[in-house]
Amino acid sequence: MKPIRTGKLRVERLTIPFAKLPQRLHGLKIVQLSDLHYTNGQLSDRLLNQAIDIVNRNAPDIIVLTGDFIHDVPEPIDTLIPFLKRLHARHGIYAILGNHDIYFPKARHYVTRALARIGICVLWNQVVYPAGDGLALVGLADLWSGEFDPAPIFRDLDPDVPRIVLSHNPDTAETLRRWRCDLILSGHTHGGQLVLPFLGPLPKYLDFFRWIIPKPLYPYLPLLGKGNYVTQHWEWASGMFRLGRNRLYVNRGLGSYFPGRFGCPPEVTEFVAIAQPNAPQYGFD
């Protein structure tokens, strides 16, 4: 199948101040990839190789993969694995699963085992400290899995320890307002895929379009015409957001749905953590 039109890959670079980050972790580099959907031409090998080359050239300390490795049946993960095996990070590669990774029976365990074979650690409501005890990495179960349960995790975390939270669906940021989340990394939305100048992601208008567009044309709407079924917060479709004292970053992903992308290029995201001793907790003014 011919790959879906995606546009030119873009690298987004952001510097993130963390309150109480140990000085030894100042300059720590975290790179995020998301939403590969490696099935039926939704991600070309050319684009995937380009993204991996960019990641490796940037010599990250930590790589995080924020879900949706596959689209439906789990077997394509076996073809994806040799590509992901090329990724390298000083303190390891960590992943969470998205809704597509758990949709089919046994897909969750199939994908988890495949990633584990090449040393990628899949987090499911777990906390790890890849670079030592000065920075926690929290990986949450997908919102739609029925097992999304952040309360016990945050209850046991030292409130003084900075943390990066991996949560596939950005809607979870609403629930996560209750706890310190210096940086929440999500994907899921593909940035809306079709982004209109001055108006933003087309999917947020889908409820309106359903009234004026004939049903046979629904497949030509982005994200399969699912509208609010994909996310309730299209205003968080891509980029950085402040939610109370927390930060949320939503990655546009690499894979694409039909009919492709417009004004919404696939992305690799690089974050550099900086120690900011005078910053208030959560890193905000």
MIZA-25348 format. One line per field, with one value per residue (C-alpha): x, y, z negated; residue in three letters. Coordinates in steps of 0.2 Angstrom, whole numbers. Example, Ala and Ser with C-alpha at 12.3 -4.5 7.8 and 13.67 -1.06 7.14 Angstrom:
BEGIN
x c(62; 68)
y c(-22; -5)
z c(-39; -36)
aa c(ALA; SER)
END
This chain:
BEGIN
x c(0; 6; 11; -1; 5; 13; 24; 42; 47; 50; 61; 54; 66; 61; 70; 61; 66; 63; 62; 74; 82; 99; 113; 121; 105; 106; 106; 98; 91; 75; 68; 50; 43; 24; 10; 20; 4; 16; 2; -4; 6; 2; 21; 34; 50; 59; 51; 54; 72; 74; 66; 78; 93; 89; 86; 103; 112; 105; 113; 99; 101; 83; 71; 52; 40; 22; 11; 2; 16; 3; -14; -25; -18; -2; 9; 16; 26; 38; 42; 44; 56; 71; 69; 67; 82; 93; 88; 101; 100; 113; 100; 88; 72; 55; 38; 20; 6; -8; -26; -22; -9; -22; -37; -36; -36; -18; -11; -5; 6; 11; 18; 25; 35; 41; 48; 56; 66; 76; 78; 63; 55; 36; 29; 11; 7; 25; 39; 57; 73; 83; 96; 96; 84; 84; 71; 56; 49; 31; 22; 3; -9; -19; -35; -46; -38; -49; -32; -28; -25; -12; -17; -7; 8; 8; 4; 20; 31; 42; 33; 50; 56; 54; 45; 41; 24; 21; 2; -4; -20; -19; -37; -28; -20; -37; -36; -17; -20; -22; -3; 13; 17; 32; 30; 17; 21; 6; 2; -14; -21; -9; -10; -27; -18; -28; -24; -32; -24; -31; -44; -33; -36; -51; -57; -63; -76; -82; -98; -103; -97; -108; -123; -118; -107; -115; -112; -102; -89; -85; -70; -62; -62; -47; -46; -59; -72; -73; -72; -73; -72; -53; -51; -62; -49; -44; -38; -23; -20; -2; 12; 15; 1; 1; -13; -13; 5; 8; 14; 7; 16; 7; 17; 10; 16; 25; 11; -5; -23; -30; -32; -15; -8; -10; -1; 3; 20; 26; 38; 53; 53; 69; 68; 82; 80; 88; 90; 83; 86; 76; 61; 45; 39; 33; 44; 32; 33)
y c(0; 17; 28; 41; 59; 66; 81; 85; 79; 93; 93; 102; 108; 114; 119; 114; 121; 110; 115; 105; 96; 90; 100; 84; 82; 99; 98; 80; 77; 68; 64; 59; 49; 45; 37; 27; 16; 5; -3; -2; 12; 24; 26; 24; 16; 31; 43; 31; 29; 48; 50; 37; 45; 62; 54; 45; 61; 71; 58; 58; 53; 46; 41; 40; 32; 37; 24; 18; 7; -2; 2; -14; -32; -34; -43; -28; -24; -39; -29; -13; -20; -20; -1; 3; -8; 5; 18; 22; 32; 34; 30; 19; 19; 19; 17; 17; 9; 18; 14; 5; -6; -14; -14; -32; -47; -51; -36; -27; -42; -46; -28; -27; -43; -38; -21; -30; -41; -26; -18; -6; -5; -3; 6; 2; 12; 12; 24; 22; 33; 31; 44; 42; 47; 65; 63; 51; 45; 40; 29; 27; 15; 21; 31; 19; 3; 3; 3; 21; 24; 38; 40; 26; 31; 50; 46; 36; 49; 61; 78; 86; 75; 82; 70; 67; 59; 48; 47; 43; 53; 71; 71; 63; 80; 85; 72; 74; 92; 85; 81; 88; 84; 95; 88; 77; 69; 64; 60; 52; 67; 67; 86; 85; 80; 94; 111; 126; 143; 154; 140; 126; 107; 102; 88; 100; 106; 88; 89; 104; 96; 81; 92; 98; 84; 69; 53; 45; 58; 55; 44; 60; 68; 67; 54; 43; 56; 51; 69; 70; 51; 54; 67; 79; 93; 97; 113; 103; 95; 98; 108; 115; 120; 125; 117; 125; 122; 107; 107; 96; 93; 84; 77; 76; 59; 50; 40; 46; 42; 44; 56; 62; 78; 96; 110; 97; 89; 73; 77; 72; 81; 85; 92; 98; 98; 113; 115; 131; 133; 149; 142; 139; 121; 114; 127; 141; 160)
z c(0; 5; -11; -16; -13; -28; -23; -29; -46; -59; -74; -89; -103; -120; -136; -152; -169; -183; -201; -213; -198; -204; -196; -189; -178; -171; -152; -152; -135; -132; -115; -112; -97; -97; -87; -74; -68; -59; -48; -30; -24; -39; -41; -28; -31; -24; -36; -51; -46; -45; -62; -70; -62; -69; -86; -86; -80; -94; -106; -119; -137; -137; -123; -127; -115; -120; -112; -97; -89; -79; -72; -74; -74; -84; -71; -62; -78; -73; -57; -67; -80; -69; -66; -84; -88; -80; -93; -106; -123; -137; -150; -141; -131; -139; -132; -136; -126; -117; -114; -97; -106; -117; -106; -99; -112; -118; -108; -124; -129; -111; -109; -127; -124; -107; -114; -129; -117; -111; -128; -128; -145; -144; -159; -164; -180; -185; -191; -186; -189; -173; -177; -196; -210; -205; -192; -191; -175; -177; -164; -165; -158; -143; -148; -139; -146; -162; -172; -171; -190; -194; -212; -220; -210; -215; -233; -235; -225; -235; -232; -231; -216; -199; -187; -169; -166; -150; -146; -129; -129; -133; -141; -156; -159; -167; -180; -183; -188; -206; -207; -203; -185; -179; -161; -154; -137; -127; -108; -102; -92; -78; -80; -71; -55; -45; -52; -45; -45; -59; -64; -70; -69; -58; -70; -83; -70; -66; -76; -65; -49; -53; -50; -33; -25; -17; -27; -12; -14; -32; -27; -20; -37; -48; -61; -53; -57; -75; -82; -101; -102; -99; -112; -122; -122; -104; -110; -116; -99; -98; -107; -125; -137; -155; -165; -182; -189; -177; -159; -145; -128; -114; -101; -83; -80; -65; -58; -49; -45; -28; -20; -27; -34; -30; -40; -53; -50; -59; -73; -83; -100; -110; -128; -137; -156; -166; -184; -190; -209; -210; -201; -211; -212; -196; -187; -184; -188)
aa c(MET; LYS; PRO; ILE; ARG; THR; GLY; LYS; LEU; ARG; VAL; GLU; ARG; LEU; THR; ILE; PRO; PHE; ALA; LYS; LEU; PRO; GLN; ARG; LEU; HIS; GLY; LEU; LYS; ILE; VAL; GLN; LEU; SER; ASP; LEU; HIS; TYR; THR; ASN; GLY; GLN; LEU; SER; ASP; ARG; LEU; LEU; ASN; GLN; ALA; ILE; ASP; ILE; VAL; ASN; ARG; ASN; ALA; PRO; ASP; ILE; ILE; VAL; LEU; THR; GLY; ASP; PHE; ILE; HIS; ASP; VAL; PRO; GLU; PRO; ILE; ASP; THR; LEU; ILE; PRO; PHE; LEU; LYS; ARG; LEU; HIS; ALA; ARG; HIS; GLY; ILE; TYR; ALA; ILE; LEU; GLY; ASN; HIS; ASP; ILE; TYR; PHE; PRO; LYS; ALA; ARG; HIS; TYR; VAL; THR; ARG; ALA; LEU; ALA; ARG; ILE; GLY; ILE; CYS; VAL; LEU; TRP; ASN; GLN; VAL; VAL; TYR; PRO; ALA; GLY; ASP; GLY; LEU; ALA; LEU; VAL; GLY; LEU; ALA; ASP; LEU; TRP; SER; GLY; GLU; PHE; ASP; PRO; ALA; PRO; ILE; PHE; ARG; ASP; LEU; ASP; PRO; ASP; VAL; PRO; ARG; ILE; VAL; LEU; SER; HIS; ASN; PRO; ASP; THR; ALA; GLU; THR; LEU; ARG; ARG; TRP; ARG; CYS; ASP; LEU; ILE; LEU; SER; GLY; HIS; THR; HIS; GLY; GLY; GLN; LEU; VAL; LEU; PRO; PHE; LEU; GLY; PRO; LEU; PRO; LYS; TYR; LEU; ASP; PHE; PHE; ARG; TRP; ILE; ILE; PRO; LYS; PRO; LEU; TYR; PRO; TYR; LEU; PRO; LEU; LEU; GLY; LYS; GLY; ASN; TYR; VAL; THR; GLN; HIS; TRP; GLU; TRP; ALA; SER; GLY; MET; PHE; ARG; LEU; GLY; ARG; ASN; ARG; LEU; TYR; VAL; ASN; ARG; GLY; LEU; GLY; SER; TYR; PHE; PRO; GLY; ARG; PHE; GLY; CYS; PRO; PRO; GLU; VAL; THR; GLU; PHE; VAL; ALA; ILE; ALA; GLN; PRO; ASN; ALA; PRO; GLN; TYR; GLY; PHE; ASP)
END
